[in-house]
Amino acid sequence: MTEFHFGHLPKQPAAETAGLAEAAESLGFDGVWIADSQSIFRDVWVTLSACAVRTSRIRLATGVTNPVRHLPSTLVPPELRE
C-alpha cells in the first residue's frame, strides 16, 4: 500500500503548523515530517507536540534532526529504549 507523507519547514508558530497537520490528516495523508534546525526553524519537539494535540491518526516525525543538540531520550522512541 502506498503512503503519502509531507515534509514541512516550520518557520511559522507551532499552532499554524499544527493546523497544517490537522488538514493533512483530514485529507488522508499518512504522515507529517517536521524539519529540525536550531538556527532557522521553530523547535521541532514543540511543533510536533502541537501537531499531536490536533491530530489522532497521522504519523508525526522529524524529517532530520541533530543528535548532538538533543538528549538521547528525546530521539529514541520509548519502545526501543532498554
C-alpha positions as CSV (number, residue, x, y, z in Angstrom):
1,M,0.0,0.0,0.0
2,T,1.3,3.4,-0.9
3,E,1.6,6.0,1.8
4,F,1.7,9.8,1.4
5,H,3.7,12.0,3.8
6,F,4.7,15.6,3.5
7,G,7.6,17.4,5.0
8,H,7.4,20.9,6.4
9,L,9.9,23.6,7.3
10,P,8.4,25.2,10.4
11,K,9.1,28.9,10.2
12,Q,5.7,30.0,11.5
13,P,4.3,29.5,15.0
14,A,3.7,25.9,16.1
15,A,-0.1,26.4,16.2
16,E,-0.1,27.2,12.4
17,T,2.0,24.1,11.7
18,A,-0.4,22.0,13.8
19,G,-3.3,23.4,11.7
20,L,-1.5,22.1,8.6
21,A,-1.0,18.7,10.2
22,E,-4.7,18.6,11.0
23,A,-5.6,19.5,7.5
24,A,-3.2,16.9,6.1
25,E,-4.9,14.2,8.3
26,S,-8.4,15.2,7.1
27,L,-7.2,15.0,3.5
28,G,-5.9,11.4,4.1
29,F,-2.2,11.9,4.4
30,D,-0.4,9.2,6.4
31,G,2.4,11.3,7.9
32,V,3.9,14.7,8.5
33,W,7.7,15.3,8.9
34,I,8.9,18.4,10.6
35,A,12.5,19.6,9.8
36,D,14.8,20.5,12.7
37,S,17.3,23.3,12.7
38,Q,18.2,25.4,15.7
39,S,19.1,28.4,13.6
40,I,16.3,28.5,11.0
41,F,13.1,26.8,12.2
42,R,10.9,26.6,15.3
43,D,11.7,23.9,17.8
44,V,10.8,20.6,16.3
45,W,9.6,18.9,19.5
46,V,7.3,21.8,20.5
47,T,6.0,21.8,16.9
48,L,5.4,18.0,16.9
49,S,3.7,18.2,20.3
50,A,1.3,20.9,18.9
51,C,0.6,18.7,15.9
52,A,-0.1,15.7,18.2
53,V,-2.7,17.6,20.1
54,R,-4.6,18.5,16.9
55,T,-4.4,15.0,15.2
56,S,-5.2,11.4,16.1
57,R,-4.2,9.1,13.3
58,I,-1.4,10.7,11.2
59,R,2.2,9.7,11.9
60,L,4.4,12.5,13.1
61,A,8.2,12.6,12.8
62,T,11.3,14.7,12.4
63,G,12.5,14.9,8.8
64,V,16.0,15.3,10.1
65,T,17.5,16.2,13.5
66,N,20.8,17.0,15.1
67,P,21.7,14.3,17.7
68,V,24.3,16.5,19.3
69,R,21.8,19.2,20.1
70,H,19.2,16.9,21.7
71,L,19.2,14.5,24.7
72,P,19.1,10.8,23.5
73,S,15.8,10.3,25.5
74,T,14.1,12.7,23.1
75,L,15.4,11.0,20.0
76,V,14.8,7.3,20.8
77,P,11.2,6.0,20.8
78,P,10.2,4.5,24.2
79,E,9.6,1.1,22.7
80,L,13.3,1.0,21.6
81,R,14.8,2.1,24.9
82,E,16.4,-0.6,27.1
